[in-house]
Amino acid sequence: MENLNFQGLSDEQKKKLAEALGKKINNITCPMCKNQEFSITDGYFNNVLQSSISAITLGGQMIPTIAVICTNCGFVSQHALGRLGFLEKNENR
C-alpha cells in the first residue's frame, strides 16, 4: 500500500520549476485579473488522455503537468513538464 502521507514538492523543486517557467514565459500575467504573482502547486497533475467522452479509462497516455495559481483571483494554469525539460526524452511520447 502506498504511503498516504503526502509530502508535496520541496522548495528546491518549486524553485527549479519557477526558473524553467520564467525562461519560457516573460512577465507572466494572469489572463483574468492581470496580477503578476503566482504560487506553484505542491504536486503534479497527470492528465489522462481519453478516447471516449462517455467512458473513463484508467492508465494509458498522460500529460504530466505542474500548475501555477494566481495569488489574487485563483486562476489555475497548467504547464506540461516535458516542455519545461523535466521529463526524460522518449520516442513513444
Secondary structure, 3 states (H helix, E strand, C coil): CCCCCCCCCCHHHHHHHHHHHHHHCCCCCCCCCCCCCEEEEEEEEEEECCCCCCCCCCCCCEEEEEEEEECCCCCEEEEECCCCCCCCCCCCC
